Amino acid sequence: MWPAGRRVVSVVPRLALTAARCTATTSGHAKGEYSTDKETHFGFKNVSEEEKAQKVHQVFENVADKYDLMNDLMSGFIHRAWKDQFVSRLQPRPHTRLLDVAGGTGDIVFRYIQHLHHASGGSRVGAAAPPKYATTDSSTSDSSSDSDSESSQRLYEISVCDISENMLGVGQQRAKALGHHGIDWVCGDAQQLPFEEGEFDCYTIAFGIRNVVDVQKALEEAYRVLRPGGRFMCLEFSHVKNSLMRWAYDQYSLNVIPPMGQVVAGDWASYQYLVESIRKFPDQETFKEMIEEAGFRNVTYENLTLGVAAIHSGFKI
């Protein structure tokens, strides 16, 4: 299913250091990271940490092919405006080292590149030279002239990390169709990122952090891989304060989205989990406090569509 000349590998020794600290399973989640005894939630069900890691991986392997289509249908295309606003708040700058976690299909990084494209006056946007510990093989997919042209511009250095190879495969296919080269596609775990400390200027995660087994550990990993002064940004479903709006939203999401998943993607259970997981995620203030507990400062949040979603931002100072 991979585009010609491109592949994603589950375990690549980027460094002896990272190879020693993080070994992934074939599903992308870190081996030995999850307990078989400690309980957590998978939607409204209680399961072991290990079981949740496996189930979440399977959800995104299952929904990858229809993921973007379902996002459009479920949100009435509103998710596109949310993501546009998210990237706009990020204010992309050339030469920024960006890590997008749980971003396998590329929705955030493609918007990021488009913003850079407009900022550069509409000229072709090129990637920086491939990271020295890259996990993709692009030797046969791009011509040397394209590669040289893009490397010389050095406008972006982007890594996308996701536990699902299928999601990453969709992202790579879209990148090829859009002509975006030099993106580093990594199959890895948000709780044990296979990157060096202080490797990135910015960490983004959109509609992904509620699916990790231990949100606090994922936040701590985000802090670790950012350089001093680096920025954390998260777009996630959140809590609607207005009681009437919350009732209408609950009725729609719990009673319409799972059947829609069955009709469009042939998968009721995965979409049942996804809407249940929203209800288990902390509210805006609680999540803000968790981000601060991980070490980030100047933490703020902005509600979107009356709190259906929220953008949280913080800095490693």
C-alpha positions in Angstrom: 0.0 0.0 0.0 3.0 2.3 0.2 3.8 4.8 -2.6 6.7 3.7 -4.7 10.0 4.2 -3.1 8.5 5.3 0.2 8.1 3.1 3.3 7.4 3.5 7.0 9.2 1.3 9.4 8.1 0.6 13.0 11.6 0.5 14.5 14.6 2.4 13.1 17.6 3.2 15.3 17.7 6.9 14.9 20.4 7.0 17.5 21.9 4.4 19.8 20.4 6.5 22.6 16.8 6.4 21.3 17.1 2.8 20.2 18.0 2.0 23.8 15.2 4.0 25.4 12.4 3.1 23.0 11.7 -0.2 21.2 8.4 -0.3 19.4 6.2 -3.3 18.7 4.8 -4.0 15.2 1.8 -1.8 16.1 4.0 1.2 16.8 3.4 1.5 20.5 6.4 1.2 22.8 7.2 -2.3 24.0 7.0 -2.7 27.7 5.4 0.7 28.2 1.9 -0.6 29.2 0.8 -2.6 32.2 -1.4 -5.7 31.9 -2.6 -5.1 35.4 -3.2 -1.3 35.6 -6.6 -0.3 34.4 -7.6 2.6 32.2 -10.6 3.4 30.0 -11.3 2.6 26.4 -14.3 4.7 25.7 -16.8 3.8 28.5 -15.1 0.4 29.1 -12.4 -0.4 31.7 -9.5 -2.3 30.2 -5.8 -2.8 31.0 -3.3 -0.3 29.7 -1.9 -2.9 27.3 -5.3 -3.8 26.0 -6.1 -0.1 25.4 -2.9 0.4 23.5 -3.7 -2.5 21.2 -7.3 -1.5 20.8 -6.5 2.1 19.9 -3.9 1.0 17.4 -6.5 -1.3 15.8 -9.1 1.5 15.6 -6.8 3.7 13.5 -5.7 0.8 11.4 -9.3 0.1 10.6 -10.5 3.7 9.9 -7.4 5.0 8.0 -8.8 4.7 4.5 -12.1 6.5 5.4 -10.7 8.8 8.1 -10.6 12.1 6.3 -14.0 11.4 4.6 -15.6 10.6 7.9 -14.1 13.7 9.5 -15.9 15.8 6.8 -19.2 14.0 7.3 -19.2 13.9 11.1 -18.3 17.5 11.5 -20.1 19.0 8.5 -16.6 20.1 7.3 -16.2 22.2 10.4 -13.0 20.3 11.3 -11.3 21.9 8.4 -11.9 25.4 9.8 -10.7 24.3 13.2 -7.5 22.9 11.7 -7.0 26.1 9.7 -7.4 28.2 12.8 -5.0 25.8 14.7 -2.2 26.2 12.1 -2.9 29.9 11.9 -2.4 30.3 15.6 0.8 28.4 15.3 2.1 31.0 12.8 4.4 28.8 10.8 7.9 30.2 10.2 10.6 29.0 7.8 13.3 26.8 9.2 11.1 25.6 12.1 11.6 22.0 13.2 8.1 20.6 13.5 6.9 17.4 15.1 3.3 16.5 14.4 2.2 13.6 16.6 -0.8 11.4 15.8 -0.9 13.2 12.4 -0.6 10.2 10.1 -2.9 11.4 7.3 -1.0 14.7 7.1 -3.9 17.1 7.6 -1.9 19.4 9.9 1.5 19.3 8.2 0.0 19.9 4.8 -1.8 23.0 6.1 1.5 24.0 7.7 3.3 23.8 4.4 0.5 25.7 2.7 0.9 28.6 5.2 4.7 28.6 4.5 3.9 28.6 0.8 1.7 31.8 1.1 4.3 33.4 3.4 7.0 32.9 0.8 4.9 34.8 -1.8 3.5 31.8 -3.5 6.7 30.2 -4.7 7.2 26.5 -4.5 7.8 25.4 -0.9 10.7 23.0 -0.4 11.7 20.8 2.4 14.9 21.0 4.4 17.5 18.3 3.7 16.2 15.0 5.1 16.8 14.7 8.9 20.0 12.9 9.6 18.1 10.1 11.4 15.3 9.9 8.8 13.0 6.9 8.8 11.8 7.1 5.3 13.4 5.9 2.1 12.9 8.4 -0.8 15.7 7.3 -3.0 13.6 6.2 -5.9 10.4 8.3 -5.4 11.8 11.8 -6.2 14.1 12.9 -9.0 17.5 14.3 -7.9 16.7 17.7 -9.4 13.5 17.9 -7.3 15.4 16.9 -4.2 18.2 19.3 -4.8 15.8 22.2 -5.5 13.8 21.5 -2.3 16.9 21.0 -0.1 18.3 24.3 -1.3 15.3 26.2 -0.1 15.3 24.6 3.4 11.9 26.1 4.4 10.7 23.3 6.6 11.9 20.3 8.6 8.8 18.1 9.4 8.4 14.8 11.2 5.0 13.1 11.5 4.8 10.4 14.2 1.8 8.0 14.4 1.2 4.5 15.9 -0.7 3.4 12.8 1.2 2.4 9.7 -2.1 2.6 7.7 -2.6 6.2 8.7 0.9 7.0 7.8 0.5 5.2 4.5 -2.5 7.5 3.7 -0.5 10.5 4.6 2.4 9.5 2.3 0.1 8.9 -0.6 -1.5 12.4 -0.1 2.0 14.0 0.2 3.0 12.4 -3.1 -0.2 13.6 -4.8 0.3 17.1 -3.4 4.0 17.2 -4.3 5.3 17.6 -0.8 8.7 16.0 -0.3 11.1 15.5 2.5 8.6 14.8 5.3 9.9 12.3 7.8 7.1 9.7 8.5 7.7 7.8 11.7 5.8 4.9 13.2 6.1 5.5 16.9 4.5 6.0 20.3 3.5 9.4 21.8 4.5 8.1 25.3 8.0 7.1 24.2 8.9 9.2 21.2 11.9 7.9 19.2 13.5 11.4 19.1 16.3 13.2 20.9 15.8 15.6 23.7 15.3 19.1 22.5 15.1 18.1 18.8 12.1 20.2 17.8 11.0 23.8 17.8 7.3 23.0 17.8 5.1 19.9 18.8 1.6 19.7 17.5 -1.1 17.1 18.1 -4.6 17.3 16.7 -7.4 15.0 17.8 -4.9 12.5 19.0 -3.9 13.1 22.6 -7.2 11.8 24.0 -6.4 8.4 22.5 -3.1 7.9 24.3 -3.1 5.6 27.3 -1.5 8.0 29.7 -2.1 11.7 28.7 0.4 13.0 31.3 3.2 10.8 30.0 2.5 12.0 26.5 2.7 15.7 27.7 6.0 15.0 29.4 7.4 13.4 26.2 6.3 16.5 24.3 8.2 18.6 26.8 11.3 16.4 26.5 11.6 16.6 22.7 11.1 20.4 22.5 14.1 22.7 22.7 14.0 25.6 25.3 11.6 28.2 23.9 9.7 25.5 21.9 6.0 25.5 21.6 3.4 22.8 22.4 0.0 23.1 20.6 -2.9 20.7 20.9 -6.3 20.7 19.1 -8.7 18.4 20.7 -12.4 17.8 21.4 -13.4 19.4 24.7 -16.4 20.2 26.9 -19.4 22.3 25.8 -20.6 24.5 28.7 -24.0 25.4 27.4 -26.4 22.7 28.6 -28.7 22.9 25.6 -25.9 22.8 23.2 -24.2 20.0 25.1 -27.5 17.9 25.0 -27.8 18.4 21.2 -24.2 17.6 20.7 -24.4 14.4 22.8 -27.5 13.2 21.0 -25.9 13.7 17.6 -22.5 12.3 18.4 -23.6 9.2 20.3 -26.6 8.3 18.2 -25.6 9.4 14.7 -21.9 9.1 14.3 -21.5 5.3 15.0 -24.3 4.4 12.5 -22.6 6.7 10.0 -19.4 4.9 10.6 -21.1 1.6 9.8 -22.6 2.9 6.6 -19.6 4.8 5.3 -16.7 2.8 6.6 -18.3 -0.5 7.6 -17.2 0.1 11.2 -19.6 0.9 14.0 -17.3 -0.1 16.9 -14.4 2.2 16.1 -16.6 5.3 15.8 -18.5 4.3 19.0 -15.1 4.4 20.8 -14.1 7.7 19.2 -17.2 9.5 20.4 -17.0 7.9 23.8 -13.4 8.9 24.2 -14.4 12.5 23.9 -16.5 12.2 27.0 -13.6 10.7 29.0 -11.2 13.5 28.1 -10.5 16.3 30.7 -12.2 19.6 30.4 -10.4 22.7 29.2 -9.2 23.9 32.7 -8.1 20.4 33.8 -6.2 19.8 30.7 -4.5 23.2 31.0 -3.4 22.2 34.5 -2.0 18.9 33.2 0.0 20.8 30.5 1.4 23.0 33.2 2.2 20.0 35.4 4.4 18.6 32.5 6.5 21.8 32.8 5.0 24.1 30.2 4.4 27.8 30.9 2.2 30.6 29.5 -0.4 27.9 28.9 -3.6 29.2 27.3 -6.6 27.8 25.6 -9.2 28.9 23.1 -12.6 27.4 22.6 -13.9 26.6 19.2 -17.6 26.2 18.3 -18.7 26.8 22.0 -16.2 24.4 23.3 -16.9 21.4 21.0 -13.1 21.6 20.4 -10.3 23.7 22.0 -6.8 24.8 21.1 -4.3 24.6 24.0 -0.9 26.2 23.7 2.2 26.3 26.0 5.9 27.0 25.9 9.0 25.2 27.3 10.6 28.0 29.1 
